[in-house]
């Protein structure tokens, strides 16, 4: 079945034609996005989003134009949108980090006492929770790597990190500025 025939069928709501198009171009779309993103999972997600968008906007398909070019254009635009959102999020977090650093204007004795308190809160964590926090914050391991290291699920690692942050937050409930700094900066006392 030619691309033009598929385009006409898809425009008319033919799901089998859509699946045929998907099977024909999905891997190519993912490979195309992978060349710019260098991220297999992201590329696969964008490929899927591109085909979803194609299906959702099928009524507007121009049957005189190449559907192959159109799907690649949709994928490219999805990737650009992703990059813009990521950059906006990173900019926001950088600004938040800088603002929180500016808020911490205590003298050295107060800061030293807060750091001692943080160290004690971390030492009081359950052993596995403390080890997971250290691997993430000191060693820089990702949750998946920690899960493999301990032979546990990634959800367990996430849960343990949530517990650690909760305990630290509770310990600093009257000092949100320092807690915000710790979380955003990834700071871990030596």
C-alpha positions in Angstrom: 0.0 0.0 0.0 1.5 3.4 -1.0 1.9 6.3 1.4 -0.7 8.3 -0.5 -3.2 5.5 -0.2 -2.4 5.2 3.5 -2.9 8.9 4.0 -6.3 8.9 2.4 -7.3 5.8 4.5 -6.0 7.4 7.7 -7.8 10.6 7.0 -11.0 8.5 6.8 -10.3 7.0 10.2 -8.8 3.6 9.0 -7.0 2.2 12.1 -5.4 -0.6 10.1 -3.9 1.9 7.7 -2.6 3.9 10.6 -1.0 0.7 12.1 0.6 0.0 8.7 2.0 3.6 8.7 3.2 3.2 12.3 5.0 -0.1 11.5 6.5 1.4 8.4 8.0 4.6 10.0 8.1 4.4 13.8 11.6 2.9 14.0 12.9 5.5 11.5 11.3 8.4 13.4 12.9 7.1 16.6 16.3 6.8 14.9 15.9 10.3 13.5 15.2 11.8 16.9 17.9 9.7 18.5 20.5 11.4 16.3 19.8 14.7 18.0 18.6 13.7 21.4 21.1 10.9 22.2 18.4 9.5 24.5 16.7 6.2 23.5 13.8 6.5 25.9 13.1 10.1 25.0 13.3 9.3 21.3 10.8 6.5 21.7 8.4 8.7 23.6 8.6 11.5 21.0 8.1 8.9 18.2 4.9 7.7 20.0 3.7 11.3 20.6 4.3 12.1 16.9 2.0 9.3 15.8 -0.6 10.1 18.4 -0.6 13.7 17.2 -0.9 12.5 13.6 -3.9 10.3 14.5 -5.6 13.1 16.5 -5.2 15.6 13.6 -5.9 13.1 10.8 -8.9 15.2 9.7 -6.5 17.9 8.6 -4.2 15.7 6.6 -3.2 17.0 3.2 -3.4 14.0 0.9 -1.4 15.7 -1.8 1.7 16.0 0.5 4.1 13.3 1.8 2.9 11.8 5.0 6.4 10.6 5.7 7.7 14.1 5.7 4.8 15.2 7.8 5.4 12.6 10.5 9.1 13.5 10.7 8.1 17.2 11.0 5.7 16.4 13.8 8.5 14.4 15.6 11.0 17.2 15.2 8.5 19.8 16.5 7.8 17.5 19.5 11.5 17.3 20.2 11.9 21.1 20.0 9.0 21.6 22.4 10.6 19.1 24.8 13.9 21.0 24.7 12.1 24.3 25.4 10.2 22.9 28.3 13.3 21.3 29.8 15.3 24.5 29.4 12.5 26.5 31.0 12.3 24.0 33.9 16.1 24.1 34.4 16.1 27.9 34.3 13.3 27.9 36.9 15.3 25.5 39.2 18.5 27.6 38.8 16.6 30.8 39.7 15.0 29.0 42.7 18.4 27.7 43.8 20.0 31.2 43.5 17.1 32.8 45.4 17.3 30.2 48.2 21.1 30.8 48.5 20.6 34.5 48.8 18.0 33.9 51.6 20.6 32.0 53.6 22.4 34.9 55.2 23.0 33.6 58.7 26.3 34.0 60.5 28.8 31.2 60.6 27.9 29.9 64.0 24.2 29.5 63.1 25.2 27.8 59.8 27.6 25.5 61.6 24.8 24.5 64.0 22.4 23.8 61.2 25.0 21.6 59.4 25.5 19.7 62.7 21.8 19.2 62.9 21.6 18.0 59.3 24.4 15.5 59.9 22.6 14.2 63.0 19.3 13.9 61.1 21.1 11.9 58.4 22.8 9.6 61.0 19.5 9.0 62.7 18.0 7.7 59.4 17.5 3.9 59.2 20.7 2.3 57.9 19.4 1.4 54.4 17.8 4.8 54.0 21.0 6.5 55.0 23.1 4.4 52.6 20.7 5.1 49.7 20.8 8.8 50.4 24.6 8.8 50.5 24.9 6.8 47.3 22.6 9.3 45.6 24.0 12.5 47.0 27.7 11.7 47.5 28.4 9.1 44.8 25.9 10.7 42.4 24.3 7.3 41.5 20.9 7.4 39.9 18.0 5.6 41.5 18.2 2.8 38.9 21.9 2.2 39.7 21.2 2.2 43.4 18.4 -0.4 42.9 20.8 -2.6 41.0 23.5 -2.2 43.6 21.2 -3.3 46.5 19.2 -5.7 44.2 16.0 -3.9 45.1 13.3 -2.3 43.0 13.7 1.3 41.9 10.4 2.1 43.7 12.0 1.0 46.9 14.9 3.4 46.3 12.4 6.2 45.6 10.5 5.4 48.7 13.7 5.4 50.8 14.7 8.8 49.4 11.2 10.1 50.1 11.6 9.0 53.7 15.0 10.6 54.0 13.7 13.9 52.6 10.7 13.7 54.9 12.8 13.2 58.0 15.1 16.0 57.0 12.2 18.3 56.2 10.6 17.5 59.6 13.9 18.3 61.3 14.0 21.7 59.6 10.3 22.5 59.7 11.1 25.9 61.1 13.9 26.6 58.6 12.4 26.0 55.1 15.2 28.1 53.5 17.9 25.6 54.5 15.8 22.6 53.6 15.1 24.1 50.1 18.8 24.7 49.7 19.7 21.1 50.7 17.1 19.5 48.3 17.8 21.8 45.3 21.6 21.8 45.5 22.0 18.1 46.3 24.2 19.2 49.3 25.4 16.5 51.6 27.5 17.3 54.6 30.9 15.5 54.9 
